Amino acid sequence: MDNFISVFDSGVGGISVLREMVRLMPNEDFLYYGDSKNAPYGTKTTEEVRTLTIEHTKSFLKRGAKACAIACNTATSAAVRVLRQMYPEVPLVGIEPALKPAVEKYPTGRVLVLATPMTVREEKFHKLLNRFGGDADVIPLGAPGLMEFVERGELDSQKLRKFLTELLAVYRVGGSHQVDAAVLGCTHYPFVADVISEVLGEEVEIFDGSYGTAKELKRRLDVAGLSNPPEHKGSVTFENSAPTKERMALCEKLMTS
């Protein structure tokens, strides 16, 4: 495999970003790599996540990747700046919580940011908050344990509903801290967005940054002159550091869900 785009995540969550990339660039070849063996990243130290992300990115480039997407908020926070310094010639994108569009829509509203514990404590998120938070009441909420539901393929269970109901009780419609919008700050979360919306209430608008990341990758490829011709039929290959039969089947399921 050569001349491909690597899409990297700590597990299966980044498939939410991959889906948008394939829709926008059906002529590209994608390698999706999930590091489920070392998941979850969100509870590791910044140094651990940075080391893992750099090691995997080096491997993709050695194998012939022409561009890299870090489809994991936690890994982006820990490593994307360093990687861009290491490989300035490579189109390389990360993902960040879609705070900007949420605050633009609700400039004086209450905006919940659901993310992993590491994402909400990282400097990158606080810079994002300082840049785009404006006059909105932005509430960062670490959600340890939520991505594991997605990793298990548990997308609509009673356990998941109980978990989210307890986590979001005060932020739902009618709660003591009812919010106007919820930003999904982890690429796993779009797969349970319907349940999140149901728990919070339909009046709460959900924001996801996957499309923005896909659009930025396409822009960088075009600028670098690396985009495949429109007539090229693209492909998607899945790999995982813990490639159980069930996990690989889940990748295919999430890709088409």
PALOMAR-956478 format. One line per 3 residues: number of its first residue (from 0); their letters; for each residue y, z, x of N, C-alpha, C. Coordinates in steps of 0.05 Angstrom, whole numbers, plus 5000, padded with zeros to 4 digits. Example, Ala and Ser with C-alpha at 12.3 -4.5 7.8 and 13.67 -1.06 7.14 Angstrom:
0 = as = 4886 5156 5264 4910 5156 5246 4934 5156 5264  4955 5142 5257 4979 5143 5273 5001 5157 5258 .
// end
This chain:
0 = mdn = 4976 5000 5017 5000 5000 5000 5025 5000 5018  5044 4983 5012 5068 4980 5028 5091 4974 5010  5116 4979 5020 5140 4972 5005 5141 4985 4978 .
3 = fis = 5132 5010 4977 5131 5025 4951 5153 5046 4950  5156 5058 4927 5175 5080 4922 5158 5105 4918  5162 5125 4935 5147 5150 4931 5163 5168 4912 .
6 = vfd = 5148 5180 4894 5160 5199 4874 5144 5225 4878  5158 5246 4887 5145 5271 4895 5153 5294 4878  5133 5311 4871 5138 5335 4856 5118 5356 4864 .
9 = sgv = 5123 5381 4856 5105 5403 4862 5079 5401 4845  5079 5385 4825 5056 5382 4808 5058 5357 4791  5055 5360 4764 5056 5337 4746 5083 5333 4733 .
12 = ggi = 5101 5352 4736 5126 5351 4721 5143 5327 4727  5143 5318 4752 5160 5295 4759 5152 5269 4746  5130 5269 4732 5122 5245 4716 5143 5240 4695 .
15 = svl = 5158 5260 4686 5180 5256 4667 5201 5238 4679  5206 5241 4705 5225 5224 4719 5213 5196 4725  5188 5196 4733 5173 5171 4738 5174 5153 4714 .
18 = rem = 5170 5164 4690 5170 5147 4666 5196 5132 4663  5219 5146 4668 5245 5133 4666 5248 5112 4688  5238 5117 4711 5240 5097 4733 5225 5072 4727 .
21 = vrl = 5201 5075 4716 5184 5052 4709 5197 5036 4686  5209 5050 4667 5223 5035 4645 5247 5019 4656  5261 5031 4675 5285 5018 4686 5278 4997 4707 .
24 = mpn = 5256 5002 4722 5249 4984 4744 5219 4976 4742  5211 4961 4721 5183 4954 4718 5172 4936 4740  5190 4925 4756 5182 4907 4778 5177 4922 4804 .
27 = edf = 5178 4948 4804 5174 4964 4829 5146 4976 4829  5136 4981 4854 5111 4995 4858 5116 5024 4864  5104 5042 4849 5109 5071 4853 5084 5086 4861 .
30 = lyy = 5087 5104 4880 5066 5123 4887 5076 5150 4878  5062 5162 4859 5069 5189 4849 5050 5209 4863  5062 5229 4877 5047 5249 4891 5054 5277 4880 .
33 = gds = 5035 5291 4870 5039 5318 4861 5025 5338 4879  5040 5358 4888 5029 5378 4907 5019 5402 4892  5001 5398 4874 4991 5419 4857 4977 5441 4873 .
36 = kna = 4966 5434 4896 4953 5454 4913 4972 5476 4921  4997 5470 4925 5017 5489 4933 5036 5498 4911  5031 5489 4886 5048 5497 4864 5042 5526 4856 .
39 = pyg = 5061 5540 4844 5089 5530 4838 5108 5533 4861  5126 5515 4863 5147 5516 4884 5169 5536 4877  5173 5539 4851 5196 5555 4842 5196 5584 4849 .
42 = tkt = 5173 5594 4857 5171 5622 4865 5167 5626 4895  5168 5604 4910 5166 5605 4939 5194 5609 4952  5194 5614 4978 5220 5616 4992 5231 5588 4996 .
45 = tee = 5257 5587 5001 5270 5562 5007 5258 5548 5031  5252 5564 5052 5241 5553 5076 5213 5541 5072  5197 5554 5055 5170 5543 5049 5172 5517 5035 .
48 = vrt = 5190 5516 5015 5193 5491 4999 5204 5469 5016  5224 5475 5033 5236 5455 5050 5215 5443 5069  5199 5460 5081 5178 5451 5100 5158 5432 5086 .
51 = lti = 5149 5440 5063 5129 5424 5048 5141 5397 5041  5166 5397 5031 5179 5372 5022 5184 5353 5045  5193 5363 5067 5197 5346 5091 5171 5335 5101 .
54 = eht = 5150 5351 5102 5124 5341 5111 5114 5318 5094  5116 5321 5068 5106 5300 5050 5123 5275 5052  5149 5278 5054 5167 5255 5056 5161 5240 5082 .
57 = ksf = 5157 5253 5104 5150 5240 5129 5124 5223 5125  5105 5235 5111 5080 5221 5106 5084 5195 5090  5100 5197 5069 5105 5174 5052 5118 5151 5069 .
60 = lkr = 5137 5158 5085 5151 5138 5101 5133 5126 5122  5115 5141 5133 5095 5131 5152 5076 5111 5138  5071 5116 5113 5053 5098 5097 5067 5073 5087 .
63 = gak = 5094 5071 5091 5108 5047 5084 5126 5049 5060  5134 5073 5052 5153 5076 5030 5180 5064 5038  5192 5050 5019 5219 5038 5024 5241 5056 5012 .
66 = aca = 5233 5075 4995 5252 5093 4982 5236 5118 4973  5250 5140 4970 5237 5165 4963 5253 5179 4941  5239 5189 4921 5251 5205 4900 5238 5232 4900 .
69 = iac = 5255 5253 4902 5246 5281 4900 5249 5288 4871  5227 5286 4856 5228 5290 4827 5222 5319 4820  5235 5337 4834 5231 5365 4830 5257 5379 4836 .
72 = nta = 5268 5394 4817 5294 5407 4821 5292 5427 4844  5270 5442 4846 5267 5462 4867 5267 5450 4894  5251 5428 4898 5249 5415 4924 5275 5401 4931 .
75 = tsa = 5289 5390 4911 5315 5378 4915 5334 5399 4926  5335 5422 4914 5353 5443 4923 5348 5451 4951  5322 5452 4958 5314 5462 4985 5317 5442 5007 .
78 = avr = 5313 5416 5001 5309 5397 5023 5324 5371 5022  5336 5363 5000 5347 5336 4998 5370 5331 5018  5386 5351 5023 5409 5348 5042 5398 5344 5070 .
81 = vlr = 5378 5359 5078 5366 5356 5104 5353 5329 5107  5338 5320 5087 5325 5295 5088 5344 5271 5091  5367 5273 5077 5386 5252 5079 5398 5251 5107 .
84 = qmy = 5400 5274 5120 5410 5274 5148 5388 5262 5167  5363 5268 5161 5341 5258 5177 5337 5228 5174  5341 5218 5150 5335 5190 5144 5359 5177 5129 .
87 = pev = 5381 5173 5143 5405 5163 5129 5402 5134 5120  5383 5120 5131 5380 5091 5123 5361 5088 5099  5348 5109 5090 5329 5108 5068 5342 5115 5042 .
90 = plv = 5339 5098 5021 5348 5106 4995 5332 5130 4985  5346 5152 4982 5332 5177 4977 5348 5192 4955  5334 5198 4933 5348 5212 4911 5333 5237 4904 .
93 = gie = 5348 5256 4894 5336 5281 4884 5344 5283 4854  5339 5306 4843 5346 5311 4815 5360 5337 4813  5379 5339 4795 5393 5364 4790 5396 5368 4760 .
96 = pal = 5399 5393 4751 5403 5398 4723 5426 5382 4711  5423 5372 4687 5443 5354 4674 5465 5371 4663  5478 5387 4680 5499 5405 4671 5524 5390 4664 .
99 = kpa = 5531 5369 4680 5556 5354 4675 5557 5342 4647  5537 5327 4638 5539 5316 4611 5539 5337 4589  5525 5360 4594 5524 5381 4574 5552 5394 4571 .
102 = vek = 5565 5399 4593 5592 5411 4592 5613 5391 4582  5609 5366 4588 5628 5346 4577 5626 5345 4547  5602 5349 4536 5598 5348 4507 5607 5375 4495 .
105 = ypt = 5604 5397 4509 5611 5423 4498 5629 5438 4519  5654 5428 4522 5671 5438 4544 5678 5468 4542  5678 5479 4519 5683 5508 4516 5660 5522 4502 .
108 = grv = 5637 5509 4502 5614 5520 4489 5597 5537 4507  5574 5545 4496 5555 5562 4511 5531 5544 4518  5526 5541 4545 5506 5522 4555 5485 5538 4570 .
111 = lvl = 5460 5536 4561 5437 5549 4574 5425 5530 4594  5419 5539 4619 5406 5523 4639 5379 5536 4644  5358 5523 4635 5330 5532 4639 5320 5521 4666 .
114 = atp = 5311 5537 4684 5302 5527 4710 5283 5546 4723  5272 5539 4746 5255 5558 4761 5273 5579 4774  5262 5602 4780 5278 5623 4793 5292 5613 4818 .
117 = mtv = 5278 5597 4834 5291 5588 4859 5314 5569 4854  5311 5551 4834 5333 5533 4829 5359 5547 4821  5356 5568 4804 5381 5581 4795 5393 5599 4816 .
120 = ree = 5378 5606 4837 5390 5623 4857 5400 5607 4881  5393 5581 4883 5400 5565 4906 5430 5558 4906  5441 5554 4930 5469 5547 4934 5475 5521 4919 .
123 = kfh = 5456 5502 4920 5461 5476 4907 5468 5478 4878  5454 5496 4864 5460 5500 4836 5487 5513 4832  5494 5532 4848 5520 5545 4845 5543 5527 4852 .
126 = kll = 5539 5508 4870 5559 5487 4875 5562 5469 4851  5539 5462 4839 5540 5446 4814 5555 5461 4792  5550 5486 4790 5563 5503 4769 5593 5504 4774 .
129 = nrf = 5601 5508 4799 5629 5510 4806 5643 5483 4801  5629 5461 4805 5640 5435 4802 5643 5426 4773  5623 5432 4757 5623 5421 4730 5623 5442 4708 .
132 = ggd = 5622 5467 4715 5620 5488 4694 5645 5490 4677  5669 5485 4689 5693 5485 4673 5698 5510 4658  5705 5507 4633 5711 5531 4616 5687 5538 4598 .
135 = adv = 5664 5524 4603 5640 5530 4587 5628 5556 4596  5614 5570 4578 5599 5594 4585 5571 5585 4593  5566 5581 4619 5541 5571 4629 5522 5594 4635 .
138 = ipl = 5498 5594 4624 5479 5616 4627 5454 5605 4642  5452 5611 4668 5427 5603 4683 5404 5622 4675  5382 5611 4669 5359 5628 4660 5334 5619 4675 .
141 = gap = 5324 5635 4694 5299 5630 4707 5276 5633 4688  5257 5615 4689 5234 5616 4670 5208 5615 4685  5202 5636 4701 5176 5636 4715 5153 5636 4695 .
144 = glm = 5135 5618 4701 5111 5615 4684 5112 5591 4665  5135 5580 4660 5137 5558 4641 5124 5532 4652  5129 5526 4677 5118 5501 4688 5087 5502 4689 .
147 = efv = 5076 5526 4691 5047 5528 4692 5034 5519 4666  5048 5522 4643 5037 5512 4618 5033 5482 4620  5053 5468 4631 5051 5439 4634 5029 5431 4653 .
150 = erg = 5027 5446 4675 5006 5440 4695 4978 5443 4683  4976 5460 4663 4950 5463 4650 4946 5443 4627  4967 5427 4622 4965 5408 4599 4969 5422 4572 .
153 = eld = 4980 5446 4573 4984 5462 4549 5012 5457 4539  5015 5436 4522 5042 5427 4515 5051 5436 4487  5032 5447 4471 5040 5454 4444 5020 5475 4433 .
156 = sqk = 5018 5497 4447 4999 5518 4440 5013 5542 4428  4998 5560 4416 5010 5584 4405 5019 5602 4428  5005 5602 4451 5013 5618 4474 5040 5608 4484 .
159 = lrk = 5043 5581 4485 5069 5570 4494 5091 5578 4475  5087 5576 4450 5107 5583 4430 5115 5613 4432  5095 5630 4436 5101 5658 4440 5117 5663 4465 .
162 = flt = 5110 5650 4487 5124 5652 4512 5153 5644 4508  5158 5621 4496 5185 5611 4493 5201 5627 4472  5188 5636 4452 5202 5653 4432 5212 5678 4444 .
165 = ell = 5196 5691 4461 5205 5715 4474 5227 5710 4495  5224 5688 4510 5243 5681 4531 5270 5674 4519  5270 5659 4496 5295 5648 4486 5306 5662 4461 .
168 = avy = 5295 5685 4455 5302 5700 4430 5332 5702 4425  5346 5711 4445 5375 5716 4441 5392 5691 4442  5380 5669 4451 5395 5644 4453 5391 5624 4430 .
171 = rvg = 5372 5630 4413 5366 5612 4391 5388 5614 4369  5387 5595 4351 5406 5596 4328 5402 5622 4313  5424 5637 4309 5423 5663 4296 5419 5686 4315 .
174 = gsh = 5414 5680 4341 5410 5701 4361 5437 5712 4370  5436 5734 4385 5461 5747 4393 5477 5731 4413  5464 5712 4428 5477 5695 4447 5471 5666 4441 .
177 = qvd = 5472 5658 4416 5466 5631 4408 5480 5610 4425  5465 5590 4434 5477 5569 4452 5482 5543 4437  5499 5527 4448 5505 5500 4437 5486 5479 4449 .
180 = aav = 5479 5483 4474 5463 5464 4489 5444 5477 4508  5421 5464 4514 5402 5474 4534 5397 5451 4553  5401 5457 4579 5395 5438 4600 5368 5444 4612 .
183 = lgc = 5351 5423 4613 5324 5426 4624 5326 5423 4654  5326 5445 4669 5330 5444 4698 5305 5443 4715  5283 5435 4703 5258 5431 4717 5244 5406 4705 .
186 = thy = 5233 5389 4722 5222 5364 4711 5197 5368 4695  5185 5392 4696 5163 5398 4678 5172 5402 4649  5196 5411 4645 5205 5421 4619 5207 5399 4598 .
189 = pfv = 5214 5374 4605 5216 5354 4583 5190 5350 4568  5167 5357 4580 5142 5354 4566 5138 5375 4544  5154 5396 4545 5153 5417 4524 5180 5418 4510 .
192 = adv = 5196 5397 4512 5223 5397 4500 5222 5400 4470  5202 5389 4457 5200 5391 4428 5196 5420 4419  5180 5435 4434 5175 5463 4428 5200 5479 4434 .
195 = ise = 5213 5473 4456 5238 5487 4463 5259 5483 4441  5261 5458 4432 5280 5452 4410 5273 5466 4385  5247 5468 4379 5238 5481 4354 5245 5511 4356 .
198 = vlg = 5241 5523 4379 5246 5552 4382 5276 5558 4381  5292 5541 4395 5321 5546 4395 5335 5539 4369  5324 5518 4355 5336 5508 4331 5347 5480 4335 .
201 = eev = 5345 5464 4315 5353 5436 4318 5383 5432 4324  5399 5452 4318 5428 5449 4324 5434 5450 4354  5415 5461 4369 5419 5463 4398 5411 5436 4411 .
204 = eif = 5430 5424 4425 5425 5398 4438 5411 5402 4465  5391 5385 4470 5375 5386 4495 5385 5365 4514  5389 5372 4540 5398 5353 4560 5377 5352 4583 .
207 = dgs = 5371 5328 4592 5351 5323 4613 5363 5303 4633  5359 5308 4659 5371 5291 4679 5354 5268 4689  5331 5263 4677 5313 5243 4687 5324 5214 4688 .
210 = ygt = 5337 5206 4667 5348 5179 4666 5370 5175 4688  5387 5195 4691 5408 5193 4711 5397 5190 4739  5375 5203 4745 5362 5201 4771 5350 5173 4775 .
213 = ake = 5337 5162 4754 5326 5135 4755 5348 5114 4760  5370 5118 4746 5392 5099 4749 5404 5100 4777  5406 5124 4788 5417 5126 4815 5398 5114 4836 .
216 = lkr = 5372 5117 4832 5353 5104 4850 5356 5074 4849  5358 5063 4825 5361 5034 4823 5386 5024 4837  5407 5039 4833 5433 5032 4846 5430 5031 4877 .
219 = rld = 5417 5052 4887 5414 5053 4917 5396 5031 4927  5375 5024 4912 5358 5002 4920 5373 4976 4920  5389 4971 4899 5404 4946 4897 5424 4944 4920 .
222 = vag = 5438 4966 4926 5458 4966 4947 5445 4960 4974  5421 4971 4979 5407 4967 5004 5392 4940 5005  5392 4925 4983 5378 4900 4982 5348 4903 4983 .
225 = lsn = 5338 4924 4973 5309 4930 4974 5295 4927 4947  5309 4919 4927 5296 4917 4900 5276 4893 4900  5254 4897 4887 5235 4875 4884 5246 4854 4865 .
228 = ppe = 5237 4829 4868 5247 4808 4850 5237 4814 4822  5253 4805 4802 5246 4811 4774 5218 4802 4765  5208 4781 4778 5182 4770 4769 5159 4786 4781 .
231 = hkg = 5164 4805 4799 5142 4821 4810 5132 4840 4790  5106 4841 4787 5093 4860 4768 5088 4886 4782  5103 4907 4774 5101 4933 4787 5075 4948 4781 .
234 = svt = 5071 4969 4796 5047 4985 4792 5053 5015 4796  5035 5032 4786 5038 5061 4790 5011 5072 4800  5012 5086 4822 4989 5099 4833 4993 5129 4833 .
237 = fen = 4973 5144 4824 4975 5174 4824 4958 5186 4846  4970 5205 4861 4956 5221 4880 4963 5250 4877  4946 5268 4886 4951 5296 4883 4937 5311 4905 .
240 = sap = 4949 5333 4914 4937 5349 4935 4913 5365 4926  4910 5368 4900 4887 5381 4888 4877 5363 4865  4864 5341 4872 4858 5319 4853 4833 5324 4836 .
243 = tke = 4834 5344 4819 4812 5348 4801 4812 5326 4780  4789 5322 4768 4786 5301 4748 4805 5307 4724  4807 5332 4717 4824 5340 4694 4854 5335 4700 .
246 = rma = 4862 5341 4725 4890 5338 4733 4898 5308 4734  4880 5292 4744 4887 5263 4746 4888 5251 4718  4870 5261 4700 4871 5251 4672 4897 5260 4659 .
249 = lce = 4907 5284 4666 4932 5294 4655 4955 5277 4664  4954 5268 4689 4976 5249 4699 4978 5225 4681  4955 5213 4676 4955 5189 4659 4965 5195 4631 .
252 = klm = 4956 5218 4620 4964 5226 4593 4995 5230 4592  5006 5244 4611 5035 5249 4611 5051 5224 4615  5040 5205 4630 5054 5180 4635 5058 5164 4609 .
255 = ts = 5039 5166 4591 5040 5151 4566 5048 5167 4542  5055 5193 4546 5061 5210 4523 5090 5205 4513 .
// end
